[in-house]
Amino acid sequence: MSKPFKTYEELVIKLRDDKKLSVPDEGRVIELLKKHSYFSLVSGYKTLFKQPNGEYRPGTTIEDLLALFEFDDHLRDIFFHNIQIIEKHIKSLLSQAFVEKYGYDQNAYLNPNHYHLVVSDPAETYSRCGEGRRLIQNLGDRVHPPFEHKQYIEHQWKQHRNVPLWVTIKAVTLGTTSIFYSLCTQDVRIAVSKEFPCVTEQQLVGILDFLTRVRNVCAHNERLYDFNSGPTRAIPALPLHGQLHIGKTKSYYRKGQRDLFAAVVCFKYLLSPDEFTSALQQIKAEIKALCKKTKQIPETKILKCMGFPPNWYDSIGL
């Protein structure tokens, strides 16, 4: 049964009387509910402030929830920005490597024979062939009329009746780029991965898939700080995991393979040193700002939710 509709005033009463949220200013609560919605602000960020009985911890106000809400918003900006840097870099390397092998004619990337679709496992071959068909259909839709308001693609088509991959790849998502890379022949994948020290082509497949999940959370304004991809979309174990002495649970490290810290591990490998340092400093600043705005969340607690080790900044920044 769906929950009944409540007015803003009724929601304030629910928070104050039923959930024991401290409400010194009802007008301020209504203002924030109007701006952000109850579902986004309260339902999305209440967990860290609740007691086992479902009531808020004594002294918790709407400003505490807002602090966590805004912290998450700022985190999304940081992670989205850095994933975009990586996305542009991968697209540049991938289009260069593919065209160098198969040529700049658009039929090259629309040809299923130029991908590694058949493998020893029949079930995996079936899956890869399906992905290959969808990928080629996606790319083909980009380079034939109508052009979805992509003037740079339309220009290439009108002038040359050919849209090279380095043009087409600009119009596709990171998810499509990730699939493209995973389906390429090994030599093309290696030509890309060799630009990132200590990352194999197979590890890069997993990293790009994982970053796609994080990117989508950021793009759709979903909750990020406690992100977890689950074991099937975890990033591969990398040398850095062992260097951080995180420890394992069964076959996975306890932190840094499926949580938000895993994205930071990816940044370590795929960003330049200056870009990585800047990302770390911004994340650290946001954590400090959150703990200054609300005393209801100790730094150790928010780090645990994010999957960050207690000494994350010093250990991964080396």
C-alpha positions as CSV (number, residue, x, y, z in Angstrom):
1,M,0.0,0.0,0.0
2,S,1.4,3.4,-1.0
3,K,1.9,6.1,1.7
4,P,-0.9,8.7,1.9
5,F,-0.3,12.2,0.7
6,K,0.7,14.7,3.4
7,T,0.9,18.5,3.3
8,Y,4.1,20.3,4.3
9,E,2.6,21.1,7.6
10,E,1.6,17.5,8.2
11,L,5.1,16.4,7.3
12,V,6.6,18.8,9.9
13,I,4.3,17.3,12.5
14,K,5.4,13.8,11.5
15,L,9.0,14.7,11.8
16,R,8.6,16.5,15.1
17,D,6.0,14.4,17.0
18,D,6.5,10.9,15.5
19,K,10.2,10.9,14.6
20,K,11.3,13.3,17.4
21,L,13.3,15.6,15.0
22,S,14.1,18.9,16.8
23,V,12.1,21.6,15.0
24,P,13.0,25.1,16.4
25,D,11.7,26.8,13.2
26,E,8.8,25.1,11.3
27,G,9.0,27.7,8.5
28,R,12.6,26.7,7.8
29,V,11.7,23.0,7.6
30,I,8.8,23.8,5.2
31,E,11.1,26.0,3.1
32,L,13.6,23.1,2.7
33,L,10.9,20.5,2.0
34,K,9.6,22.8,-0.8
35,K,13.0,23.3,-2.3
36,H,14.3,19.7,-2.1
37,S,11.3,17.5,-1.4
38,Y,10.7,15.2,1.6
39,F,11.8,12.1,-0.4
40,S,15.1,13.6,-1.5
41,L,16.1,15.4,1.6
42,V,14.6,13.4,4.5
43,S,14.1,9.9,3.2
44,G,17.4,10.0,1.3
45,Y,19.6,11.2,4.2
46,K,18.0,10.3,7.5
47,T,19.7,7.0,8.1
48,L,22.9,8.3,9.8
49,F,20.8,10.3,12.2
50,K,18.4,7.7,13.3
51,Q,18.4,5.5,16.5
52,P,17.4,1.8,16.5
53,N,13.9,2.7,17.5
54,G,13.4,4.8,14.4
55,E,13.6,8.2,16.1
56,Y,16.2,10.8,15.5
57,R,19.0,11.2,17.9
58,P,18.4,13.9,20.4
59,G,19.2,17.4,19.1
60,T,19.1,16.4,15.4
61,T,17.5,19.2,13.3
62,I,16.7,19.6,9.6
63,E,20.0,21.5,9.2
64,D,21.9,18.2,10.0
65,L,20.1,16.4,7.2
66,L,20.8,19.4,4.9
67,A,24.5,19.3,5.8
68,L,24.7,15.6,4.6
69,F,22.5,16.4,1.6
70,E,24.8,19.2,0.5
71,F,27.9,17.2,1.2
72,D,26.6,14.5,-1.1
73,D,25.8,17.1,-3.7
74,H,29.4,18.4,-3.6
75,L,30.8,14.9,-3.8
76,R,28.8,14.3,-6.9
77,D,30.4,17.4,-8.5
78,I,33.9,16.3,-7.6
79,F,33.5,12.7,-8.8
80,F,31.6,13.6,-11.9
81,H,34.2,16.2,-12.9
82,N,37.1,13.7,-12.5
83,I,35.3,10.9,-14.3
84,Q,34.7,13.3,-17.2
85,I,38.5,13.9,-17.4
86,I,39.0,10.1,-17.6
87,E,36.2,9.7,-20.1
88,K,37.7,12.3,-22.5
89,H,41.2,10.7,-22.1
90,I,39.9,7.1,-22.8
91,K,37.8,8.3,-25.8
92,S,40.9,10.0,-27.3
93,L,43.1,7.0,-26.8
94,L,40.5,4.5,-27.9
95,S,39.6,6.2,-31.2
96,Q,43.3,6.7,-32.0
97,A,44.1,3.0,-31.4
98,F,41.1,1.7,-33.3
99,V,41.5,3.9,-36.3
100,E,45.3,3.2,-36.4
101,K,44.4,-0.5,-36.9
102,Y,41.2,-0.4,-39.0
103,G,41.2,3.0,-40.7
104,Y,39.1,6.1,-40.5
105,D,36.2,5.0,-42.6
106,Q,33.0,4.8,-40.5
107,N,32.3,1.3,-41.8
108,A,35.4,0.1,-39.8
109,Y,33.6,0.6,-36.4
110,L,30.3,-0.6,-37.9
111,N,31.9,-4.0,-38.9
112,P,31.4,-6.8,-36.3
113,N,34.5,-8.5,-37.7
114,H,36.6,-5.7,-36.1
115,Y,35.6,-6.7,-32.6
116,H,36.5,-9.7,-30.4
117,L,33.1,-11.3,-30.0
118,V,33.8,-15.0,-30.2
119,V,35.5,-16.6,-27.1
120,S,35.8,-20.1,-25.8
121,D,32.8,-20.0,-23.6
122,P,29.6,-20.3,-25.7
123,A,27.5,-18.4,-23.1
124,E,29.9,-15.5,-23.1
125,T,30.1,-15.5,-26.9
126,Y,26.3,-15.2,-27.0
127,S,26.4,-12.3,-24.6
128,R,29.3,-10.5,-26.4
129,C,27.6,-10.9,-29.8
130,G,24.5,-9.4,-28.4
131,E,26.4,-6.5,-27.0
132,G,28.3,-6.1,-30.3
133,R,25.0,-5.9,-32.2
134,R,23.6,-3.3,-29.8
135,L,26.9,-1.3,-29.9
136,I,27.0,-1.2,-33.7
137,Q,23.4,-0.2,-33.9
138,N,24.0,2.6,-31.4
139,L,27.0,3.8,-33.4
140,G,25.2,3.5,-36.7
141,D,22.3,5.6,-35.3
142,R,24.7,8.3,-34.5
143,V,26.2,8.7,-38.0
144,H,23.1,8.4,-40.2
145,P,20.3,11.0,-40.5
146,P,18.7,12.4,-38.4
147,F,21.7,13.5,-36.3
148,E,20.0,14.4,-33.0
149,H,21.2,18.0,-33.2
150,K,24.9,16.9,-33.2
151,Q,26.1,19.5,-35.7
152,Y,29.7,18.3,-35.8
153,I,28.5,14.8,-36.9
154,E,26.1,16.3,-39.5
155,H,28.9,18.5,-40.8
156,Q,31.1,15.4,-41.3
157,W,28.4,13.5,-43.0
158,K,27.4,16.3,-45.4
159,Q,31.0,17.2,-46.3
160,H,32.5,13.7,-46.5
161,R,29.7,11.1,-46.2
162,N,31.9,9.6,-43.5
163,V,32.1,10.2,-39.8
164,P,35.4,9.0,-38.3
165,L,35.5,7.3,-34.9
166,W,37.2,10.3,-33.2
167,V,34.1,12.3,-34.1
168,T,31.5,9.7,-33.4
169,I,32.9,8.8,-30.0
170,K,32.3,12.3,-28.7
171,A,28.6,11.7,-29.0
172,V,28.4,8.5,-27.0
173,T,28.2,8.0,-23.3
174,L,30.9,6.6,-21.0
175,G,28.8,3.4,-20.7
176,T,28.9,2.9,-24.5
177,T,32.6,3.8,-24.5
178,S,33.2,1.2,-21.8
179,I,31.4,-1.5,-23.8
180,F,33.2,-0.5,-27.0
181,Y,36.6,-0.9,-25.2
182,S,35.6,-4.3,-23.7
183,L,34.6,-5.7,-27.1
184,C,37.7,-4.5,-28.9
185,T,40.5,-6.9,-29.9
186,Q,43.2,-7.3,-27.3
187,D,45.8,-5.3,-29.3
188,V,43.6,-2.3,-29.4
189,R,42.8,-2.6,-25.7
190,I,46.5,-2.9,-24.8
191,A,47.3,0.2,-26.9
192,V,44.9,2.1,-24.6
193,S,45.8,0.5,-21.3
194,K,49.6,0.9,-21.8
195,E,49.1,4.7,-21.2
196,F,48.2,3.9,-17.6
197,P,51.1,2.4,-15.7
198,C,50.3,-0.7,-13.7
199,V,46.9,-1.3,-15.3
200,T,46.3,-4.3,-17.6
201,E,43.8,-4.1,-20.4
202,Q,41.5,-6.6,-18.6
203,Q,41.7,-4.5,-15.4
204,L,40.8,-1.4,-17.4
205,V,37.6,-3.1,-18.6
206,G,36.5,-3.6,-15.0
207,I,37.5,-0.1,-14.0
208,L,35.6,1.6,-16.8
209,D,32.5,-0.4,-16.1
210,F,32.7,0.6,-12.4
211,L,33.2,4.3,-13.2
212,T,30.2,4.2,-15.5
213,R,28.1,3.2,-12.5
214,V,29.5,6.0,-10.4
215,R,29.1,8.5,-13.2
216,N,25.4,7.6,-13.6
217,V,24.8,8.1,-9.9
218,C,26.3,11.5,-10.2
219,A,24.5,12.4,-13.4
220,H,21.1,11.4,-12.0
221,N,21.5,13.1,-8.6
222,E,21.3,9.9,-6.7
223,R,22.9,9.3,-3.3
224,L,26.6,8.8,-3.7
225,Y,28.4,8.8,-0.4
226,D,27.4,5.2,0.5
227,F,27.6,3.9,-3.1
228,N,28.1,0.2,-3.5
229,S,28.3,-1.6,-6.8
230,G,27.9,-5.1,-5.4
231,P,30.4,-7.9,-6.1
232,T,29.5,-8.4,-9.7
233,R,30.5,-4.9,-10.7
234,A,33.5,-4.5,-8.3
235,I,36.8,-3.3,-9.7
236,P,39.6,-5.8,-10.0
237,A,42.1,-6.2,-7.2
238,L,45.0,-3.8,-8.0
239,P,48.5,-3.4,-6.6
240,L,47.4,-0.4,-4.6
241,H,44.9,-2.5,-2.6
242,G,47.8,-4.6,-1.2
243,Q,49.9,-1.5,-0.5
244,L,47.1,0.0,1.6
245,H,46.9,-3.0,3.9
246,I,43.1,-3.0,3.8
247,G,42.6,-6.7,4.4
248,K,40.3,-9.1,2.6
249,T,36.9,-10.7,3.2
250,K,36.9,-13.9,1.2
251,S,38.1,-12.9,-2.3
252,Y,37.5,-9.2,-2.0
253,Y,39.3,-6.4,-0.2
254,R,37.1,-5.0,2.6
255,K,37.4,-1.5,1.1
256,G,38.2,-0.1,-2.2
257,Q,36.7,-2.5,-4.7
258,R,32.9,-1.8,-4.7
259,D,32.4,1.3,-2.6
260,L,33.1,5.0,-3.2
261,F,36.7,4.5,-2.2
262,A,37.1,2.2,-5.2
263,A,36.5,5.2,-7.4
264,V,39.3,7.0,-5.7
265,V,41.5,4.0,-6.3
266,C,40.6,4.3,-10.0
267,F,41.5,8.0,-9.9
268,K,44.9,7.1,-8.6
269,Y,45.6,5.0,-11.7
270,L,43.8,7.0,-14.4
271,L,44.3,10.7,-13.5
272,S,47.5,12.7,-13.7
273,P,49.3,13.2,-10.4
274,D,48.2,16.9,-10.2
275,E,44.6,16.0,-11.1
276,F,44.6,13.2,-8.5
277,T,46.0,15.5,-5.8
278,S,43.4,18.1,-6.5
279,A,40.6,15.5,-6.3
280,L,41.9,14.3,-2.9
281,Q,42.1,17.8,-1.5
282,Q,38.6,18.6,-2.6
283,I,37.2,15.4,-1.0
284,K,39.1,16.0,2.2
285,A,37.8,19.6,2.4
286,E,34.2,18.4,1.9
287,I,34.5,15.9,4.7
288,K,35.9,18.5,7.0
289,A,33.1,20.9,6.1
290,L,30.5,18.3,6.8
291,C,31.8,17.5,10.2
292,K,31.9,21.3,10.9
293,K,28.3,21.8,9.9
294,T,26.9,18.8,11.9
295,K,28.2,17.3,15.1
296,Q,25.8,14.4,14.7
297,I,28.2,12.5,12.2
298,P,31.7,11.8,13.4
299,E,34.3,11.7,10.7
300,T,35.0,8.1,11.4
301,K,31.3,7.3,10.7
302,I,31.1,9.1,7.3
303,L,34.4,7.5,6.2
304,K,33.1,4.1,7.1
305,C,30.0,4.7,5.0
306,M,32.1,5.9,2.1
307,G,34.4,2.8,2.3
308,F,37.4,5.1,3.1
309,P,40.1,3.7,5.4
310,P,40.7,6.0,8.5
311,N,44.1,7.1,7.1
312,W,42.9,7.3,3.5
313,Y,44.3,10.7,2.7
314,D,47.9,10.0,3.8
315,S,48.0,6.4,2.6
316,I,46.6,6.8,-0.9
317,G,48.2,10.2,-1.5
318,L,51.7,8.8,-1.3
